[in-house]
Amino acid sequence: FITPTGRPSSRLPERRTVSAEQASLLTEAGVDPAGFEGGPYDVRDALIAAKRRPDNRFGLDYTRYSDSQTVDDWSISIFPNMSLNAHPEGVLFMRYLPHADDPARSLFHTSILMPRLAPGAGPPSYMGLEEGADVAPAQRPPRLRRSDAEPGLGWALDADCWMVPAQQRGLGSAGLDRIRLSELEARIVHAGAELARWLGTAQAGPNG
């Protein structure tokens, strides 16, 4: 699942100014938003150009990456319980494990694997790396344990964690007899079908 980065959504009214989120992306790539002369529809190209500079702030060589691989979020699901978000500057690994006693709960493991970056640079901020964290430690840093009350996993995953409890209650509702999924949630459909196949509960569809 590939999410374009830095580009305004086509579902929103046409924008005329750079958003705060786009400004943050520009800053991460080493572009000063205050001096940026383009509009919101120029941000993605500016991010690509900034990263392809030999003196880019990450200290990486982006010549072997396509434009999409350079800036977009590439999300990959691995059956049955792993997903990852891949960028040249870092890959966020997520693993989901069942709770030993409560089927309504689970354990969520995250880790960030990244190349050696230039001093002061880090992986995408949404991954939740703590500010000031050593990105090139001599040894593996200690594990941090969080709870659903204070996830501390970065703004993107924290938002997901805050929504999960309400969704879990909804799944347990006596009034729920089916779930309607959008095209963007095709991965959930595939995961459910594969799980049913492994458990021997798969049912043949209209085409066999």
DOPA-276514 format. One line per 2 residues: their letters; for each residue y, z, x of N, C-alpha, C. Coordinates in Angstrom, 1 decimal. Last residue first. Layout:
DOPA-276514
A) Y:Z:X:Y:Z:X:Y:Z:X ~ ...
END
This chain:
DOPA-276514
GN) -20.1:-7.1:-16.6:-21.2:-6.6:-15.9:-20.9:-5.8:-14.7 ~ -17.7:-7.5:-17.8:-18.2:-8.6:-17.0:-19.5:-8.2:-16.2
PG) -17.1:-5.1:-19.0:-17.3:-6.2:-19.9:-17.9:-7.4:-19.2 ~ -18.8:-2.8:-16.7:-17.7:-3.3:-17.5:-18.0:-4.5:-18.3
AQ) -21.2:-0.2:-16.5:-20.9:-1.6:-16.3:-19.7:-2.0:-17.2 ~ -20.3:2.9:-15.0:-20.7:2.2:-16.2:-20.3:0.7:-16.0
AT) -21.5:5.4:-12.8:-20.7:4.2:-13.0:-21.3:3.5:-14.2 ~ -22.9:7.6:-11.9:-22.3:7.7:-13.3:-21.5:6.4:-13.6
GL) -23.7:8.0:-9.3:-24.6:7.4:-10.2:-24.2:7.5:-11.7 ~ -22.0:8.9:-7.4:-22.6:10.0:-8.2:-23.6:9.4:-9.2
WR) -21.2:6.5:-6.4:-21.9:7.4:-5.5:-22.6:8.5:-6.3 ~ -19.8:5.5:-8.6:-20.9:4.8:-8.1:-21.8:5.7:-7.2
AL) -17.7:7.4:-8.9:-18.7:7.3:-10.0:-20.0:6.5:-9.5 ~ -16.3:6.8:-6.5:-16.9:8.1:-6.7:-18.0:8.1:-7.8
EA) -15.5:4.2:-7.1:-16.4:4.4:-6.0:-17.1:5.7:-6.1 ~ -13.8:4.7:-9.3:-15.0:3.8:-9.5:-16.0:4.0:-8.4
GA) -11.8:6.3:-8.1:-12.6:6.8:-9.2:-13.9:6.0:-9.4 ~ -10.8:4.5:-6.2:-11.4:5.7:-5.8:-12.3:6.3:-6.9
HV) -9.7:2.5:-8.0:-10.8:2.2:-7.0:-11.5:3.4:-6.5 ~ -7.8:4.0:-9.3:-8.8:3.4:-10.0:-10.0:3.1:-9.1
IR) -6.1:4.7:-7.2:-6.8:5.8:-7.9:-8.0:5.2:-8.7 ~ -5.2:2.2:-6.4:-6.0:2.9:-5.5:-6.8:4.0:-6.2
AE) -3.5:1.4:-8.5:-4.8:0.8:-8.4:-5.7:1.5:-7.5 ~ -1.0:2.2:-9.1:-2.0:3.3:-8.9:-3.4:2.7:-8.9
LE) 0.6:0.1:-9.7:0.8:0.7:-8.4:-0.2:1.8:-8.1 ~ -0.1:-0.5:-12.3:-0.6:-1.3:-11.2:-0.5:-0.7:-9.9
SL) -0.7:2.8:-13.8:0.0:1.6:-13.6:-0.6:0.7:-12.5 ~ -3.0:4.3:-16.1:-2.5:4.1:-14.7:-1.8:2.8:-14.6
RI) -3.7:6.7:-18.4:-3.3:5.3:-18.3:-2.6:5.2:-16.9 ~ -6.5:8.6:-19.3:-5.4:8.5:-18.4:-5.0:7.0:-18.2
RD) -7.8:10.5:-22.0:-7.8:9.3:-21.1:-6.5:9.3:-20.3 ~ -7.6:12.8:-23.4:-8.9:12.2:-23.5:-9.0:10.9:-22.6
LG) -6.1:15.9:-23.7:-6.2:14.7:-22.8:-7.6:14.1:-22.9 ~ -6.0:18.2:-25.1:-5.6:17.0:-25.8:-5.7:15.7:-25.0
AS) -6.7:20.2:-23.5:-7.7:19.8:-24.5:-7.3:18.5:-25.2 ~ -5.7:19.9:-20.1:-5.3:20.0:-21.5:-6.4:19.5:-22.4
GL) -6.1:19.5:-17.4:-7.0:20.5:-18.1:-6.7:20.7:-19.6 ~ -4.1:17.8:-16.7:-5.5:17.3:-16.6:-6.4:18.3:-17.4
GR) -1.9:19.6:-16.9:-2.1:18.5:-17.8:-3.5:17.9:-17.9 ~ -2.3:21.2:-14.7:-2.4:21.8:-16.0:-2.6:20.7:-17.1
QQ) -1.9:19.2:-12.7:-3.2:19.9:-12.8:-3.4:20.5:-14.2 ~ 0.8:18.7:-13.1:-0.2:17.7:-13.3:-1.6:18.2:-13.5
AP) 1.9:21.2:-12.3:2.0:20.7:-13.7:1.1:19.6:-14.0 ~ 1.0:21.2:-9.5:0.6:22.2:-10.5:0.7:21.8:-11.9
VM) 2.3:18.7:-8.4:0.9:18.8:-8.6:0.5:19.9:-9.6 ~ 5.0:18.9:-7.8:4.6:18.2:-9.1:3.1:18.5:-9.4
WC) 5.2:20.1:-5.4:5.9:20.8:-6.5:5.4:20.2:-7.8 ~ 4.0:18.2:-3.7:3.3:19.5:-4.0:3.9:20.2:-5.1
DA) 5.8:16.1:-3.8:4.5:15.9:-4.3:3.9:17.3:-4.7 ~ 7.9:17.4:-2.4:8.1:16.9:-3.8:6.8:16.7:-4.5
DL) 6.7:17.7:0.1:7.1:18.9:-0.7:7.3:18.5:-2.2 ~ 6.5:15.1:1.0:5.3:15.8:0.6:5.6:17.1:-0.2
AW) 9.3:14.6:1.4:8.4:13.7:0.5:7.2:14.5:0.0 ~ 10.4:16.5:3.0:11.0:16.3:1.7:10.0:15.5:0.8
GL) 8.0:18.7:4.6:8.9:17.6:4.6:9.3:17.2:3.2 ~ 6.4:20.8:4.2:5.7:19.6:4.7:6.7:18.4:4.8
GP) 6.7:23.3:2.9:7.2:23.1:4.3:6.6:21.9:5.0 ~ 5.7:24.8:0.6:4.9:23.8:1.3:5.4:23.6:2.8
EA) 5.7:27.5:-0.9:6.6:27.0:0.1:5.9:26.0:1.0 ~ 3.7:27.5:-2.9:5.0:28.1:-3.2:6.1:27.6:-2.2
DS) 1.4:26.6:-1.7:2.1:25.7:-2.7:3.5:26.2:-3.1 ~ 1.7:27.4:1.8:1.2:27.6:0.5:1.9:26.7:-0.5
RR) 0.6:26.8:5.2:1.6:26.9:4.2:0.9:27.2:2.8 ~ 0.1:27.3:8.6:-0.5:27.4:7.3:0.6:27.6:6.3
LR) -0.1:25.4:11.6:0.8:26.1:10.6:0.2:26.1:9.3 ~ -1.7:25.6:14.7:-1.7:25.1:13.3:-0.7:26.0:12.5
PP) 0.1:25.0:17.9:-0.7:25.8:16.9:-0.6:25.3:15.5 ~ -0.1:21.9:19.7:0.6:23.0:19.1:-0.2:23.8:18.1
RQ) -2.0:21.1:22.6:-1.8:21.0:21.2:-1.1:22.2:20.6 ~ 0.2:21.1:25.6:-1.1:21.3:24.9:-0.9:21.2:23.4
AP) 2.6:20.1:26.2:1.6:20.1:27.2:0.2:20.3:26.6 ~ 4.3:18.2:23.7:3.8:19.4:24.3:2.7:19.2:25.3
AV) 6.4:16.4:22.7:5.5:16.0:23.8:5.0:17.3:24.5 ~ 8.0:17.4:20.8:7.2:16.2:20.4:6.3:15.7:21.5
DA) 8.8:20.5:19.7:8.5:19.8:20.9:7.5:18.6:20.6 ~ 11.3:20.7:17.1:9.9:20.8:17.6:9.6:20.0:18.8
GE) 13.7:20.4:16.0:13.7:21.0:17.3:12.3:21.2:17.9 ~ 12.5:20.7:12.8:13.7:20.4:13.6:13.6:21.2:14.9
EL) 9.1:19.9:12.1:10.2:20.9:12.2:11.3:20.5:13.1 ~ 8.2:17.1:10.4:8.1:17.8:11.7:9.4:18.7:11.7
GM) 8.0:15.7:7.9:8.1:17.1:7.9:8.0:17.8:9.3 ~ 8.1:13.1:7.3:6.8:13.6:7.7:6.8:15.1:7.8
YS) 10.6:12.2:6.9:9.9:12.6:5.7:8.5:13.3:6.1 ~ 11.5:11.3:9.4:11.8:12.6:9.0:11.0:13.1:7.8
PP) 9.2:9.6:11.6:10.1:9.5:10.4:10.3:11.0:9.8 ~ 9.2:11.2:14.9:8.6:10.4:13.8:9.5:10.4:12.6
GA) 11.9:11.2:17.2:10.8:11.8:16.6:10.2:10.9:15.5 ~ 14.0:11.7:20.2:13.5:10.9:19.1:12.2:11.5:18.5
GP) 14.7:13.2:22.4:15.5:13.3:21.2:15.0:12.5:20.0 ~ 13.4:10.9:24.7:13.9:12.2:24.5:14.8:12.2:23.2
AL) 11.1:8.5:23.3:12.3:8.8:24.2:12.8:10.2:23.8 ~ 7.6:9.3:22.8:8.9:8.7:22.4:10.0:9.1:23.4
RP) 4.3:8.7:22.9:5.4:9.4:23.6:6.7:8.6:23.4 ~ 3.1:8.3:19.5:3.2:8.0:20.9:4.2:8.8:21.6
ML) 1.4:10.7:17.3:2.5:9.8:17.7:2.5:9.5:19.1 ~ 0.2:12.1:14.4:-0.2:11.5:15.7:0.9:10.5:16.1
IS) 0.3:14.9:12.5:1.1:13.8:12.9:0.6:13.4:14.3 ~ -1.5:16.2:9.6:-1.2:16.2:11.1:-0.5:14.9:11.4
TH) -2.6:18.3:7.0:-1.7:17.2:7.5:-1.6:17.3:9.0 ~ -4.8:19.2:4.4:-4.5:19.2:5.8:-3.6:18.0:6.2
FL) -5.2:21.1:1.7:-4.5:19.9:2.1:-4.2:20.0:3.5 ~ -7.7:22.2:-0.6:-7.0:22.4:0.7:-6.4:21.1:1.2
SR) -7.4:22.9:-4.1:-7.9:22.2:-3.0:-7.1:22.6:-1.7 ~ -8.3:23.8:-7.5:-7.5:23.9:-6.3:-8.2:23.1:-5.2
AP) -10.1:23.6:-9.5:-8.7:23.2:-9.9:-7.8:23.3:-8.6 ~ -12.4:24.7:-8.7:-12.3:23.2:-8.8:-10.9:22.7:-9.1
DD) -12.8:27.3:-6.6:-12.0:26.9:-7.7:-11.8:25.4:-7.8 ~ -14.3:27.9:-4.3:-14.6:28.6:-5.6:-13.9:28.1:-6.8
AH) -13.6:26.2:-2.2:-14.9:26.7:-2.3:-15.3:27.3:-3.6 ~ -11.7:23.2:-2.8:-11.8:24.7:-2.7:-13.2:25.2:-2.9
PL) -12.1:20.1:-1.1:-12.3:21.0:-2.2:-12.2:22.5:-1.9 ~ -9.5:18.6:0.9:-10.8:19.2:0.8:-10.9:20.1:-0.4
YR) -7.9:15.9:2.2:-8.0:16.7:1.1:-9.4:17.3:1.0 ~ -5.6:15.0:4.8:-7.0:15.1:4.4:-7.1:16.2:3.2
MF) -3.5:12.7:6.4:-3.6:13.7:5.3:-5.1:13.7:4.9 ~ -1.4:11.8:9.0:-2.8:11.9:8.5:-2.9:13.0:7.5
LV) 1.1:9.7:9.9:0.9:10.9:9.2:-0.6:10.9:8.6 ~ 2.1:8.4:13.0:1.2:8.2:11.8:0.9:9.6:11.2
GE) 5.0:7.0:14.5:4.1:8.2:14.2:3.2:7.8:13.0 ~ 6.4:4.8:15.2:6.8:6.0:15.8:5.9:7.2:15.4
PH) 5.2:2.7:13.7:5.1:2.7:15.2:5.4:4.0:15.8 ~ 3.5:4.2:10.9:4.7:3.7:11.5:4.5:3.6:13.0
AN) 1.5:4.9:8.1:1.6:4.5:9.5:2.9:3.8:9.8 ~ -0.1:7.5:6.5:1.1:6.6:6.4:1.4:6.3:7.9
LS) -3.3:8.0:5.0:-2.4:8.0:6.2:-1.2:7.1:5.9 ~ -6.0:9.9:3.6:-5.0:8.9:3.5:-4.0:9.0:4.7
MN) -9.2:10.9:2.5:-8.2:10.8:3.5:-7.2:9.7:3.2 ~ -11.6:11.1:1.0:-10.6:12.2:1.0:-9.6:12.1:2.1
PF) -13.8:9.2:1.1:-13.3:9.7:-0.2:-12.1:10.6:-0.1 ~ -11.7:6.3:1.7:-12.6:7.0:0.8:-13.5:8.0:1.6
IS) -8.5:6.1:2.7:-9.9:6.0:3.2:-10.8:6.9:2.3 ~ -5.6:4.3:2.3:-6.5:5.3:1.7:-7.9:5.1:2.2
IS) -2.4:3.9:3.8:-3.9:3.5:3.8:-4.7:4.6:3.2 ~ 0.8:2.6:3.9:-0.1:3.7:3.4:-1.5:3.2:3.2
WD) 3.4:1.9:5.7:2.1:1.3:5.5:1.2:2.5:5.1 ~ 6.7:1.4:5.3:5.7:2.5:5.2:4.4:1.8:4.8
DV) 8.6:-0.8:7.6:8.1:-0.3:6.3:7.0:0.8:6.4 ~ 9.4:-1.5:10.2:10.2:-0.6:9.4:9.6:-0.1:8.1
TQ) 7.4:-2.9:11.6:8.5:-2.3:12.3:9.2:-1.2:11.5 ~ 5.8:-4.2:9.8:5.2:-3.1:10.5:6.3:-2.3:11.3
SD) 7.7:-6.1:8.9:7.2:-5.1:8.0:6.6:-3.9:8.7 ~ 8.0:-7.7:11.3:9.2:-7.0:10.7:8.7:-5.9:9.8
SY) 5.1:-6.9:13.4:5.9:-7.8:12.5:7.1:-7.0:12.0 ~ 4.9:-6.0:16.8:4.9:-5.6:15.4:5.6:-6.7:14.6
RT) 5.3:-6.5:19.5:4.0:-6.9:18.9:3.8:-6.5:17.4 ~ 7.8:-5.6:20.1:7.6:-7.0:20.1:6.2:-7.4:19.4
YD) 8.7:-3.0:20.4:8.3:-3.4:19.0:7.9:-4.9:19.0 ~ 8.3:-0.4:22.5:8.4:-1.9:22.5:7.8:-2.4:21.2
LG) 10.4:2.6:22.4:9.2:1.8:22.2:9.4:0.3:22.3 ~ 12.5:4.3:22.4:11.9:4.0:23.7:10.6:3.3:23.5
FR) 14.0:5.0:20.3:12.7:5.5:20.3:12.0:5.3:21.6 ~ 16.5:3.7:20.4:16.5:5.1:20.6:15.1:5.7:20.7
ND) 16.3:0.6:22.4:16.3:1.4:21.1:16.0:2.8:21.4 ~ 16.8:-1.3:24.4:17.3:0.1:24.6:17.3:0.9:23.3
PR) 16.0:-3.7:23.3:15.2:-3.1:24.5:15.6:-1.6:24.8 ~ 15.9:-3.8:19.8:16.7:-3.7:21.0:15.9:-3.1:22.1
RK) 14.4:-3.4:17.6:13.9:-4.5:18.5:14.8:-4.6:19.7 ~ 15.7:-1.5:16.1:14.4:-1.1:16.7:14.0:-2.2:17.8
AA) 17.9:-2.9:15.2:18.1:-1.7:16.1:16.8:-1.4:16.8 ~ 16.7:-4.9:13.6:17.4:-5.3:14.8:17.6:-4.1:15.7
IL) 15.6:-3.2:11.5:14.8:-4.1:12.3:15.4:-4.4:13.6 ~ 18.0:-2.1:10.5:17.0:-1.3:11.0:16.0:-2.0:12.0
AD) 19.3:-4.4:9.6:19.9:-3.6:10.6:18.9:-2.7:11.3 ~ 17.6:-5.2:7.5:17.7:-6.1:8.7:18.3:-5.3:9.8
RV) 18.1:-3.0:5.8:16.7:-3.2:6.3:16.8:-4.1:7.6 ~ 20.8:-3.2:5.2:20.3:-2.1:5.9:19.0:-2.4:6.5
DY) 21.9:-5.1:3.5:21.8:-5.4:4.9:21.1:-4.4:5.8 ~ 22.3:-4.1:1.1:21.2:-5.1:1.2:21.1:-5.6:2.6
PG) 24.4:-2.4:1.3:23.1:-1.8:1.1:22.0:-2.8:1.3 ~ 26.4:-4.1:3.9:26.2:-3.4:2.7:24.8:-2.9:2.5
GE) 27.8:-3.6:7.3:27.1:-4.3:6.2:27.0:-3.5:4.9 ~ 29.0:-2.1:9.2:29.8:-3.0:8.5:29.1:-3.7:7.4
FG) 28.9:1.2:10.3:28.0:0.1:9.8:28.9:-0.8:8.9 ~ 30.1:3.4:11.2:30.6:2.2:11.8:29.8:1.0:11.3
AP) 28.8:5.4:9.8:30.2:5.3:9.7:30.7:4.0:10.2 ~ 26.1:5.2:10.7:26.5:4.7:9.3:28.0:4.6:9.2
DV) 25.1:4.1:13.8:26.1:5.0:13.2:26.5:4.5:11.8 ~ 21.7:3.8:14.5:22.9:3.1:14.0:23.8:4.1:13.3
GA) 19.3:5.0:15.2:20.3:4.9:16.2:21.5:4.1:15.8 ~ 17.5:5.4:13.3:17.2:4.2:14.1:18.3:4.1:15.2
ET) 18.5:7.6:12.0:17.2:7.8:12.7:17.0:6.6:13.7 ~ 20.7:6.4:10.8:20.9:7.4:11.8:19.7:7.5:12.7
LL) 19.5:4.7:8.9:20.3:4.1:10.0:20.5:5.1:11.1 ~ 18.4:6.7:7.3:17.5:5.8:8.0:18.2:5.1:9.1
SA) 20.7:7.9:6.3:19.8:8.7:7.1:18.8:7.8:7.9 ~ 21.7:5.7:4.8:22.5:6.2:5.9:21.6:7.1:6.8
QE) 19.8:5.6:2.8:19.9:4.5:3.7:20.7:4.9:5.0 ~ 20.4:8.0:1.5:19.1:7.8:2.1:19.1:6.7:3.1
AS) 23.0:7.6:0.6:22.7:8.7:1.6:21.4:8.5:2.3 ~ 23.6:4.0:0.4:23.2:5.3:-0.1:23.0:6.3:1.0
VT) 26.3:1.8:0.7:25.1:2.3:1.3:24.8:3.8:0.8 ~ 27.4:0.1:-2.3:27.6:1.0:-1.1:26.3:1.5:-0.6
RR) 26.6:-1.4:-4.3:27.7:-1.9:-3.5:28.0:-1.1:-2.3 ~ 23.6:-2.3:-6.1:24.4:-1.4:-5.4:25.5:-2.1:-4.6
EP) 22.6:-3.2:-9.3:23.0:-3.7:-8.0:23.9:-2.7:-7.3 ~ 20.4:-0.8:-10.8:21.6:-1.6:-10.9:22.0:-2.0:-9.5
LR) 16.9:-0.9:-10.0:18.1:-0.2:-10.1:19.3:-1.2:-10.2 ~ 14.7:-2.5:-9.4:14.8:-1.9:-10.7:16.1:-1.2:-11.0
SS) 14.8:-3.1:-6.8:15.2:-4.2:-7.7:15.3:-3.7:-9.2 ~ 16.0:-0.7:-4.6:15.0:-1.1:-5.6:15.6:-2.1:-6.5
PR) 17.2:-1.5:-1.3:17.4:-1.0:-2.7:16.4:-1.5:-3.6 ~ 15.5:-1.0:1.7:15.9:-2.0:0.7:16.1:-1.3:-0.7
GT) 14.4:0.8:3.4:15.8:0.5:3.6:16.3:-0.5:2.6 ~ 11.1:-0.4:3.3:12.0:0.7:3.7:13.4:0.1:3.9
PT) 8.5:-1.2:1.1:9.6:-1.7:1.8:10.6:-0.5:2.1 ~ 5.3:0.0:1.4:6.5:0.3:0.7:7.7:-0.2:1.5
IF) 2.0:-1.1:0.8:3.2:-1.2:1.7:4.5:-1.0:0.9 ~ -1.2:0.0:0.9:0.0:0.0:0.0:1.2:0.0:0.9
END
